[in-house]
Amino acid sequence: MALRLARDLSIPALQASWLTMLGQLDLGEGRLEAAERHANAALAIARPLDHKLAILRGEWLRHQIVKRRDPDLSDRQRVAFLRKLYFQIEPFDGVDELREFRSAVIERHGNEGSES
């Protein structure tokens, strides 16, 4: 219903946000394929708009999916991209993915560019 409303009201950034939230729920339930579909759908909306927050949220979800599938797999390129993007939008307080990213990557690894 919420996705349909965002689509009907032509609020694509909100639609991307809700798709990412659905993907987070899927991830939490272990439905990795569904989580990936939601992340990709959110990114398909956010990228053409260059909506940095929605892109970060979708790519962070994709990173979490990659790490859930194989904790030893490197996702260094995505993490480097996310770090760069994070510092472009950092002032957004209250966004769970930003706090989670900051805690997992920025604070844990400082400025060394490592991944979680």
DAQUI-V969434 format. One record per backbone hydrogen bond with DSSP energy under -0.5 kcal/mol. CO is the residue of the C=O (numbers start at 0). NH is the residue of the N-H. E is the energy in kcal/mol with one decimal. If there is no record, write none. Layout:
((CO/NH/E) (CO/NH/E))
//
This chain:
((0/4/-2.4) (1/5/-2.5) (2/6/-2.4) (3/7/-3.1) (4/8/-2.5) (5/10/-2.7) (6/9/-1.1) (10/14/-2.1) (11/15/-2.7) (12/16/-2.1) (13/17/-2.4) (14/18/-2.2) (15/19/-2.1) (16/20/-2.2) (17/21/-2.5) (18/22/-2.2) (19/23/-2.3) (20/24/-2.1) (21/25/-2.5) (22/26/-2.7) (23/27/-2.4) (24/28/-1.4) (25/30/-2.7) (26/29/-1.4) (29/31/-1.4) (30/34/-2.4) (31/35/-2.5) (32/36/-2.3) (33/37/-2.3) (34/38/-2.5) (35/39/-2.7) (36/40/-2.3) (37/41/-2.4) (38/42/-2.4) (39/43/-2.1) (40/44/-1.1) (41/45/-2.6) (42/46/-2.6) (44/48/-0.7) (45/49/-0.8) (45/50/-1.9) (46/49/-1.3) (49/51/-1.2) (50/54/-2.4) (51/55/-2.7) (52/56/-2.5) (53/57/-2.3) (54/58/-2.9) (55/59/-2.6) (56/60/-1.9) (57/61/-2.2) (58/62/-2.3) (59/63/-2.3) (60/64/-2.1) (61/65/-2.4) (62/66/-2.5) (63/67/-2.0) (64/68/-2.4) (65/69/-2.2) (69/72/-1.8) (74/78/-2.3) (75/79/-2.5) (76/80/-2.3) (77/81/-2.9) (78/82/-2.6) (79/83/-2.0) (80/84/-2.5) (81/85/-3.1) (82/86/-2.0) (83/87/-0.7) (84/87/-0.9) (84/88/-1.0) (85/88/-1.0) (85/89/-1.2) (88/91/-1.9) (90/92/-1.0) (91/94/-0.5) (93/95/-0.7) (94/97/-0.6) (94/98/-2.1) (95/99/-3.0) (96/100/-2.8) (97/101/-2.8) (98/102/-2.5) (99/103/-2.8) (100/104/-2.9) (100/105/-1.1) (101/106/-3.6) (102/107/-0.7) (104/108/-1.7) (105/109/-1.4) (108/111/-1.8))
//
